[in-house]
Amino acid sequence: MRGGSCLGAAGLLTAVAPWPVRAAGSGSPDVIVINANVYTVDDSMPQAQAFAIKDGRFMVVGTTADIKALAGSQTQSLDAQGMTVFPGFIDCHNHAPGTRLLNDVIVGNPYEVEFVTIDGIIDKLKARASTTPPGAWVEGQFFDDTKVKDGRELNVHDLDKVSLDHPVVVNHRGAHSSFYNSKALQLAGITKNTPSQASGTYDKGPDGELNGRVTDLARSVFAKVGQRPGLTPEQSDAGAKVVVLGQTVTERLFGANSDPTGQTVRIQNVSGEIQLPGFFEFAVCRKAAVSASPAGRFRP
């Protein structure tokens, strides 16, 4: 085994030993991976040397000799050369809880490729501002600068068009940057002379003026200013149900008795319906252990 070498994820396994073939299917596999240290996350057979895949599913898990014997003339063979193979990780971290998905303004679609415009984002935020008391935050979520027809990021001037009476923020889908309007910067006491921090920056344009983009922990000052409307008990309950729905969807698509079909789930946001194909990233923080069962299914 190569210490620390991995195929798919980092990790080390103990020395290999022969394992029986399990979950044999019919026909030749499309792909086989041999000479590997496979961590199966299956208590009945925690380790293996090789596996076969057919139609996107685990067909057989076993020894290198057993798996090589299954290869047909069209089978692709991948020699892992002693590397460690880990299962995939599903929903392994969160970028937004259900309450935000349901109650904030969703300015971009992080689940499907959908291009938007700056003007469209402004219009959505304006609609929210029209029903929000002055001085209270207007928040947008899931901005993606790679999915904007205008070919640029938001800036302070865009968000000033939303409102000069409300602090306005739009959070990037990557969760490491946010965009603020002049009111928000004013309330937080941020000026062009405010120094950036080692843990985050107050970005400026070519003219040396603040452009509204703030990164990472430099955003913490905004948590102390402005009014943030609280959630009603009904809104909190609805957000919690989204998390439960996420677990159900993940288990349905990757469970022992179902196929990963990529079916679309629809939930209702205050700004309209959102379509989520398959599972969605905020839904549940869990590791889906992929292993072979007698039916050849993916099993969490």
ZAROPA-10212 format. One line per 4 residues: for each residue x, y, z of C-alpha. Coordinates in nm, 4 decimals. Layout:
REM ZAROPA-10212
X Y Z  ...
***
This chain:
REM ZAROPA-10212
0.0000 0.0000 0.0000  0.1175 0.3530 -0.0696  0.1037 0.5473 0.2513  -0.1534 0.8240 0.2173
-0.2244 0.7616 -0.1521  -0.5922 0.7758 -0.2285  -0.8441 0.7313 -0.5033  -1.1347 0.9570 -0.4244
-1.0510 1.0623 -0.0678  -0.7718 1.0520 0.1885  -0.7283 0.7673 0.4295  -0.5316 0.4562 0.5256
-0.6359 0.0937 0.5586  -0.4808 -0.2059 0.7216  -0.3088 -0.4756 0.5164  -0.5294 -0.6433 0.2592
-0.6525 -1.0009 0.2776  -0.8788 -1.2138 0.0559  -1.2492 -1.1244 0.0603  -1.5386 -1.3096 -0.0976
-1.7286 -1.1837 -0.3986  -2.0616 -1.0255 -0.3066  -2.3609 -0.8928 -0.4992  -2.2711 -1.0476 -0.8329
-2.4831 -0.9211 -1.1226  -2.5305 -1.0381 -1.4793  -2.3197 -0.9420 -1.7808  -1.9741 -0.7910 -1.7983
-1.9039 -0.4788 -1.5923  -1.8449 -0.1437 -1.7573  -1.5547 -0.0584 -1.5255  -1.3447 -0.2511 -1.2769
-1.1066 -0.1069 -1.0176  -0.8381 -0.3518 -0.9036  -0.5378 -0.3628 -0.6699  -0.7010 -0.1158 -0.4330
-0.7571 -0.0799 -0.0619  -1.1340 -0.0326 -0.0594  -1.3042 0.1017 0.2514  -1.6637 -0.0139 0.2036
-1.8296 0.1145 0.5243  -1.9999 -0.2252 0.5382  -1.9552 -0.4001 0.8739  -1.9940 -0.7448 0.7183
-1.7062 -0.6764 0.4768  -1.5278 -0.3561 0.5780  -1.2444 -0.3889 0.3283  -1.1939 -0.5162 -0.0242
-0.9326 -0.5200 -0.2978  -1.1443 -0.4454 -0.6028  -1.4942 -0.3806 -0.7350  -1.6923 -0.3840 -1.0567
-1.9398 -0.1223 -1.1806  -2.2189 -0.1675 -1.4319  -2.4699 0.0979 -1.5396  -2.3401 0.3324 -1.2710
-2.3867 0.0796 -0.9891  -2.1668 -0.1403 -0.7823  -2.2021 -0.4862 -0.9304  -1.9433 -0.6849 -0.7316
-1.7041 -0.6137 -0.4457  -1.4277 -0.8625 -0.3777  -1.0684 -0.9634 -0.4481  -0.8630 -0.8461 -0.7426
-0.8555 -1.1993 -0.8866  -1.2321 -1.2375 -0.8622  -1.3021 -0.8998 -1.0188  -1.0512 -0.9409 -1.3030
-1.2209 -1.2644 -1.3982  -1.5448 -1.0733 -1.4643  -1.3964 -0.8293 -1.7164  -1.5232 -0.8483 -2.0733
-1.3718 -0.7181 -2.3948  -1.5353 -0.3758 -2.3472  -1.4651 -0.3420 -1.9739  -1.2432 -0.0514 -1.8693
-0.9855 -0.1607 -1.6111  -0.8409 0.0881 -1.3616  -0.5385 -0.0231 -1.1600  -0.5409 0.1649 -0.8297
-0.1854 0.0475 -0.7554  -0.2484 0.0144 -0.3854  -0.4328 0.3431 -0.3426  -0.7176 0.3748 -0.0939
-1.0722 0.4029 -0.2242  -1.3351 0.5742 -0.0097  -1.7079 0.6104 -0.0748  -1.8467 0.9428 -0.1874
-1.9717 1.2002 0.0591  -2.3240 1.3352 0.0172  -2.4409 1.6611 0.1801  -2.1208 1.6780 0.3805
-2.1576 2.0451 0.4732  -2.4177 2.3185 0.4707  -2.4355 2.6616 0.3088  -2.7883 2.7625 0.4025
-3.0491 2.6318 0.6460  -3.4071 2.5688 0.5440  -3.5285 2.8902 0.7045  -3.3136 3.0942 0.4659
-3.4174 2.8972 0.1631  -3.7825 2.9523 0.2460  -3.7769 3.3100 0.3728  -3.4878 3.5036 0.2186
-3.4760 3.6326 -0.1389  -3.3218 3.3668 -0.3624  -3.1331 3.5625 -0.6292  -2.9686 3.2659 -0.8007
-3.0369 2.8969 -0.8472  -2.7535 2.6932 -0.6950  -2.9078 2.3613 -0.7944  -2.9594 2.4014 -1.1673
-2.7760 2.6027 -1.4320  -2.9857 2.9155 -1.4603  -2.8548 3.2515 -1.5804  -2.9950 3.5684 -1.4242
-2.9483 3.9427 -1.4707  -2.8408 4.2164 -1.2333  -3.1682 4.3994 -1.3025  -3.3633 4.0847 -1.2195
-3.1817 4.0561 -0.8868  -3.2521 4.4223 -0.8091  -3.6217 4.3769 -0.8863  -3.6502 4.0773 -0.6514
-3.4815 4.2680 -0.3704  -3.6937 4.5784 -0.4331  -4.0072 4.3704 -0.3942  -3.8857 4.2505 -0.0553
-3.7840 4.6018 0.0505  -4.1343 4.7272 -0.0270  -4.2733 4.5024 0.2492  -3.9865 4.5477 0.4962
-3.9773 4.8261 0.7579  -3.7067 5.0906 0.6997  -3.3895 5.0065 0.8878  -3.4489 4.6321 0.8640
-3.2273 4.4092 0.6564  -3.3163 4.2942 0.3086  -3.1189 3.9775 0.2401  -3.0549 3.7844 -0.0793
-2.9004 3.4405 -0.1044  -2.7117 3.2269 -0.3581  -2.5639 3.4938 -0.5840  -2.3361 3.3282 -0.8390
-2.1215 3.5620 -1.0483  -2.0574 3.2804 -1.2994  -2.4302 3.2638 -1.3771  -2.4963 3.6319 -1.4459
-2.5734 3.7401 -1.8010  -2.4160 4.0792 -1.7294  -2.0803 3.9096 -1.6828  -1.9915 4.0887 -1.3597
-2.0412 4.0855 -0.9857  -2.2883 4.2941 -0.7932  -2.1673 4.6223 -0.6493  -2.2750 4.8869 -0.4027
-2.4396 5.0969 -0.6746  -2.6607 4.8061 -0.7812  -2.7784 4.7505 -0.4261  -2.8328 5.1213 -0.3656
-3.0993 5.0945 -0.6365  -3.2819 4.8490 -0.4124  -3.3077 5.0912 -0.1217  -3.1295 5.3708 0.0590
-3.3480 5.3226 0.3672  -3.2724 4.9540 0.4272  -2.9399 4.7797 0.4786  -2.9174 4.5363 0.1881
-2.6920 4.2335 0.1583  -2.6597 3.9601 -0.1027  -2.4578 3.6564 -0.0036  -2.2538 3.4663 -0.2574
-2.3377 3.0984 -0.2950  -1.9770 3.0153 -0.2018  -2.0386 3.1648 0.1459  -1.7057 3.3520 0.1544
-1.8215 3.6906 0.0240  -2.1202 3.9221 0.0465  -2.2279 4.2424 -0.1252  -2.3655 4.5418 0.0686
-2.5348 4.8688 -0.0141  -2.4293 5.2103 0.1145  -2.6788 5.2008 0.4023  -2.5307 4.8776 0.5367
-2.1754 5.0107 0.5085  -2.2789 5.3317 0.6826  -2.4485 5.1505 0.9708  -2.1405 4.9330 1.0205
-1.9097 5.2336 1.0135  -1.7128 5.1045 0.7155  -1.5445 5.3672 0.4977  -1.2807 5.3569 0.2265
-1.0267 5.4228 0.5013  -1.1283 5.1198 0.7057  -0.8373 4.8738 0.6879  -0.9033 4.5197 0.5739
-0.8355 4.2400 0.8193  -0.6176 3.9327 0.7865  -0.9405 3.7344 0.8112  -1.1360 3.9332 0.5514
-1.1384 4.2334 0.3220  -1.3376 4.5471 0.2429  -1.2928 4.5583 -0.1322  -1.2556 4.8724 -0.3422
-1.2981 4.9631 -0.7051  -1.0352 5.1178 -0.9352  -1.1386 5.4610 -0.8036  -1.0407 5.3645 -0.4486
-1.4015 5.3741 -0.3262  -1.5759 5.0834 -0.1558  -1.7439 4.8593 -0.4115  -1.9654 4.6833 -0.1571
-1.7908 4.3446 -0.1622  -1.6808 4.2181 0.1801  -1.5171 3.8823 0.2398  -1.5061 3.6219 0.5134
-1.4818 3.7384 0.8769  -1.4705 4.1069 0.7848  -1.8486 4.0662 0.7499  -1.8930 4.0102 1.1237
-1.9396 4.3829 1.1911  -2.2693 4.3780 1.0009  -2.4233 4.1336 1.2462  -2.4325 4.4103 1.5063
-2.6271 4.6688 1.3077  -2.9731 4.7045 1.1587  -3.2911 4.5229 1.2466  -3.3328 4.1608 1.1492
-3.6953 4.0525 1.1309  -3.7530 3.7443 1.3411  -3.9178 3.4314 1.2106  -4.2685 3.3380 1.3099
-4.3175 2.9926 1.4669  -4.4747 2.8833 1.1391  -4.1691 2.9949 0.9411  -3.9315 2.8169 1.1791
-4.1365 2.4991 1.1554  -4.1404 2.5200 0.7771  -3.7619 2.5583 0.7708  -3.7206 2.2529 0.9901
-3.9455 2.0553 0.7589  -3.7169 2.1397 0.4666  -3.4336 1.9673 0.6533  -3.6537 1.6640 0.7106
-3.7509 1.6718 0.3448  -3.3832 1.6816 0.2555  -3.3171 1.3642 0.4528  -3.6112 1.1956 0.2845
-3.4963 1.3008 -0.0616  -3.1382 1.1923 0.0012  -3.2519 0.8551 0.1300  -3.4973 0.8149 -0.1559
-3.2368 0.8849 -0.4210  -2.9522 0.6945 -0.2580  -3.1386 0.4456 -0.0381  -3.1362 0.0672 -0.0489
-3.4719 0.0438 -0.2244  -3.4520 0.3202 -0.4821  -3.2484 0.4453 -0.7746  -3.0471 0.7721 -0.7920
-3.2848 0.9087 -1.0540  -3.2143 1.2793 -1.0143  -3.5857 1.3473 -0.9803  -3.6867 1.7057 -0.9124
-3.8177 1.8244 -0.5773  -4.0219 2.1437 -0.5544  -4.0631 2.3571 -0.2469  -4.2325 2.6944 -0.2122
-4.0201 2.9949 -0.1240  -4.1720 3.3316 -0.0349  -4.0325 3.4605 -0.3649  -4.1719 3.1705 -0.5679
-4.1242 2.8049 -0.6428  -3.7735 2.6582 -0.6442  -3.6923 2.3355 -0.8250  -3.4226 2.1230 -0.6705
-3.2954 1.8306 -0.8768  -3.2047 1.5278 -0.6696  -3.0696 1.6114 -0.3260  -2.9808 1.9616 -0.2117
-2.6687 2.0640 -0.0279  -2.8133 2.2369 0.2773  -3.0563 1.9603 0.3558  -2.8683 1.7296 0.5877
-2.5075 1.6971 0.6972  -2.4340 1.3291 0.6705  -2.2014 1.0826 0.5044  -2.3626 0.8421 0.2596
-2.1627 0.5208 0.2701  -2.1807 0.3576 -0.0692  -2.1493 -0.0199 -0.0616  -2.2771 -0.3230 -0.2483
-2.5857 -0.5007 -0.1213  -2.7291 -0.8295 -0.2526  -2.9507 -0.6261 -0.4828  -2.6515 -0.4242 -0.6072
-2.7998 -0.1020 -0.4686  -2.6395 0.2111 -0.3306  -2.6893 0.1995 0.0422  -2.6521 0.4900 0.2886
***
